[in-house]
Amino acid sequence: MKFKSDLQRRAVFRNIFSIDPKKSFRNPWDEETAVVKTLPIEQLYHMRGMYGLGGPRHRYDTSDSDYMRFRDDKRKIYGNDLFYSIDDKEMFEAYLRKKENELEDSGFTVLPPKVRYDEERGYGYKAYIPYRWSPQKLDEKKEEIMQPFNTSDLSGKFKVTPERKTIESIDEASEIYVDNMAKEMAGGKATVPIIGVSERDVKEGTIGEGRHRILAAKKIGMEDIPVAVEVVGGEPVMSKGADYEIQV
């Protein structure tokens, strides 16, 4: 399958670059800013799915409204005499144990938190609860992030206008948008924006673009796709992947 390069590609690095018909992008000073390589779809799916990955809170402190509600509930249960005999740090640690249990019940692996005096405020305590995503939980979250959502606003020639202003209709139009892109790619005549991977993307292990291109490629069984990899200090920020000659 041959891809034609898209002159209005979304990948923009530190310099505005022009296209070299071989395998690279160059800025107006003829410096190489990116090279084109093919990278595995599964790797790109993972990196895109990790972008903006949200999760439960890590940081807590004694000024949180949620903690104040926890204290109020304990006060009602214990009564004033017993409640005021409990050290503030001890009460905060009890609150953290509740949060740890909630995380574990949700399928996260929780590590012991570190409780510290809140020097910034000059009173109270703060803590960070480290946790890890379970493989199943992480896969579920990535699949949620990788749901198609484009319809008509930014979809170019693949746009699909929902028949009705309902969630079901918008979801259906988004799926058709991916189908339209996949059909053109399968026909070998696609003009598809090459996904861009910057130095920052590599450091963070994520990419912020390419969701629908990746989904379309997966839909037709592609195992890899062309990627514009930023060049920093004369070297691509990702060395893996075969060089790919773009068609212009």
C-alpha positions, -999 to 999 in steps of 0.1 A, spaced: 0 0 0 13 35 -9 5 66 10 6 101 -4 18 127 21 -7 153 32 5 188 27 -16 200 56 -3 174 80 -11 178 117 25 169 128 42 202 137 75 202 156 98 231 165 101 244 130 79 247 100 91 221 77 88 213 40 87 179 24 117 160 11 104 135 -15 126 108 0 121 101 37 124 133 57 111 168 65 133 199 63 129 234 76 136 265 55 173 263 65 175 228 49 178 212 84 162 178 89 134 181 114 117 147 111 121 114 93 94 90 83 94 55 97 69 27 99 59 18 135 36 -9 147 -1 -1 150 -3 -17 184 25 5 198 8 36 184 -26 25 198 -11 21 232 7 55 231 -25 73 218 -46 54 244 -23 66 272 -27 103 262 -48 122 287 -53 90 308 -72 101 338 -75 82 370 -84 86 407 -67 112 427 -31 107 440 -28 138 463 -49 145 494 -47 170 522 -66 179 553 -82 210 537 -101 188 511 -138 191 514 -141 153 511 -118 150 542 -139 175 561 -170 155 554 -152 124 566 -143 142 599 -179 154 603 -192 118 599 -167 105 625 -177 132 649 -213 122 647 -203 86 653 -178 91 681 -193 121 699 -174 152 708 -153 138 737 -138 109 718 -136 128 686 -114 156 701 -91 131 718 -80 118 684 -49 133 669 -53 152 636 -27 131 619 -43 99 631 -77 110 617 -61 119 584 -44 85 582 -78 68 588 -92 88 559 -63 77 537 -70 40 546 -105 46 534 -92 60 501 -67 31 497 -96 6 502 -116 24 475 -88 22 451 -82 -15 458 -119 -22 454 -117 -5 419 -89 -29 408 -58 -7 414 -26 -19 431 -20 6 460 14 13 476 18 28 511 12 66 511 36 91 527 20 115 551 37 149 557 30 181 576 17 207 552 44 233 555 29 254 527 -2 261 547 15 260 580 -11 236 594 -26 202 586 -12 173 567 -9 161 531 -2 128 514 4 111 480 -11 77 475 9 58 448 -11 33 428 -6 12 396 -32 4 370 -39 -33 367 -35 -46 331 -72 -52 328 -81 -17 341 -55 -1 319 -69 -19 288 -104 -8 296 -94 28 300 -74 29 268 -103 13 249 -126 40 263 -102 68 252 -98 52 218 -135 55 209 -140 75 177 -157 109 181 -151 129 149 -181 138 128 -182 171 108 -162 198 125 -126 187 118 -130 157 96 -122 171 62 -133 149 33 -142 120 56 -168 140 74 -201 125 84 -230 147 97 -251 130 123 -287 125 112 -300 137 146 -285 155 176 -284 124 198 -255 105 214 -265 74 193 -265 93 160 -232 110 168 -216 77 177 -229 61 145 -215 90 124 -181 87 141 -179 50 132 -188 58 96 -161 85 96 -135 58 105 -150 35 79 -147 61 52 -110 66 61 -104 28 62 -120 22 28 -98 48 12 -67 33 29 -77 -2 18 -81 10 -18 -44 21 -18 -53 56 -28 -53 73 6 -40 108 13 -37 103 50 -19 127 74 11 109 87 10 107 125 37 128 142 58 117 172 78 145 189 105 144 215 80 153 242 57 124 231 86 99 235 95 112 270 59 110 281 52 77 263 21 91 247 9 108 214 -19 133 213 -30 127 177 -39 100 153 -68 83 171 -89 78 140 -60 70 116 -49 43 140 -84 29 143 -89 29 105 -56 11 100 -65 -15 126 -99 -19 109 -83 -31 77 -57 -52 94 -26 -31 89 3 -39 112 22 -7 109 17 29 96 40 57 85 50 81 113 69 114 112 95 111 140 111 143 152 148 147 147 167 163 177 204 168 177 207 150 144 190 118 156 154 106 155 138 106 189 126 71 181 151 48 165 129 18 160 109 13 128 118 9 92 125 39 70 95 47 48 97 66 15 67 90 13 50 97 -20 45 133 -29 
